[in-house]
């Protein structure tokens, strides 16, 4: 799998995440064309449990894009391994205030 960093769209200076995305792809065995994944937009990534999102966002978004691509197109490569943020229990949060009767 290869990532072409020139395919990154948006401002590349790191000051503005809006519009910044990456898309990864690979040529699968028996195929002639690249099978592209969906673009991953940096601004849409809300869970950033690692300090590397601040110091190395290019590396982090590449990891995420490759993980998503592999889960969709060749899950046998990952062998069912999940990262901690994928398996930690979600806590419910009340988003609508209850009205007084």
C-alpha positions as CSV (number, residue, x, y, z in Angstrom):
1,X,0.0,0.0,0.0
2,X,1.3,3.4,-0.9
3,X,0.1,6.9,0.2
4,X,0.8,9.8,-2.1
5,X,1.0,12.8,0.1
6,X,0.6,15.1,-2.8
7,X,-3.0,13.8,-3.0
8,X,-3.6,15.6,0.3
9,X,-6.1,18.4,-0.4
10,X,-6.6,21.6,1.5
11,X,-4.1,23.8,3.3
12,X,-0.9,21.9,4.0
13,X,0.6,24.2,6.5
14,X,-1.2,22.6,9.4
15,X,-3.0,25.8,10.6
16,X,-6.4,24.9,9.1
17,X,-7.9,21.4,9.2
18,X,-10.9,22.3,7.1
19,X,-10.8,20.6,3.8
20,X,-7.6,18.6,4.6
21,X,-8.1,14.9,3.7
22,X,-6.2,11.8,2.6
23,X,-7.3,8.9,0.5
24,X,-5.4,5.6,0.3
25,X,-5.6,2.8,-2.1
26,X,-3.8,-0.3,-3.4
27,X,-3.9,-2.7,-6.3
28,X,-5.5,-5.9,-5.1
29,X,-4.1,-9.2,-6.3
30,X,-5.6,-10.1,-9.6
31,X,-6.7,-6.5,-10.3
32,X,-5.2,-3.9,-12.6
33,X,-6.6,-0.7,-11.1
34,X,-6.2,0.9,-7.7
35,X,-9.0,0.2,-5.3
36,X,-9.4,3.6,-3.5
37,X,-10.9,4.1,-0.1
38,X,-13.1,6.9,0.9
39,X,-11.4,10.2,1.7
40,X,-10.8,10.7,5.4
41,X,-11.2,14.4,6.4
42,X,-9.1,15.6,9.3
43,X,-11.8,17.9,10.6
44,X,-14.2,15.0,10.9
45,X,-12.0,13.0,13.2
46,X,-13.4,13.7,16.6
47,X,-11.7,10.9,18.7
48,X,-8.0,11.8,19.1
49,X,-6.8,9.9,22.1
50,X,-3.2,10.3,21.2
51,X,-0.9,13.3,21.6
52,X,0.4,12.4,18.2
53,X,-2.7,14.1,16.7
54,X,-1.0,17.4,17.6
55,X,2.6,16.6,16.8
56,X,2.2,14.2,13.9
57,X,-1.3,14.6,12.4
58,X,-0.1,13.4,8.9
59,X,1.1,10.1,10.4
60,X,-2.1,9.6,12.5
61,X,-4.5,10.3,9.6
62,X,-2.5,7.9,7.4
63,X,-2.8,5.2,10.0
64,X,-6.5,5.8,10.3
65,X,-7.0,5.8,6.5
66,X,-5.1,2.5,6.1
67,X,-7.0,0.9,8.9
68,X,-10.3,1.9,7.4
69,X,-9.3,0.7,4.0
70,X,-8.0,-2.6,5.2
71,X,-11.1,-3.3,7.3
72,X,-13.2,-2.8,4.2
73,X,-11.2,-4.4,1.4
74,X,-8.9,-7.0,3.1
75,X,-10.0,-7.6,6.7
76,X,-8.1,-10.9,6.8
77,X,-4.9,-8.9,6.8
78,X,-5.8,-7.3,10.2
79,X,-6.9,-10.7,11.5
80,X,-9.6,-9.1,13.7
81,X,-7.2,-7.0,15.7
82,X,-8.8,-3.8,17.0
83,X,-7.2,-0.7,18.5
84,X,-8.2,0.3,22.1
85,X,-10.3,3.2,21.0
86,X,-12.4,0.8,18.9
87,X,-13.3,-1.5,21.7
88,X,-13.6,0.7,24.8
89,X,-17.2,0.9,26.0
90,X,-19.1,4.0,24.9
91,X,-20.7,6.0,27.6
92,X,-24.1,7.4,27.1
93,X,-24.5,11.1,27.3
94,X,-27.8,13.0,27.6
95,X,-28.0,15.4,24.8
96,X,-31.5,16.7,25.3
97,X,-32.4,18.4,28.5
98,X,-35.5,17.1,30.3
99,X,-38.3,19.6,30.6
100,X,-39.9,20.3,33.9
101,X,-43.5,19.2,34.2
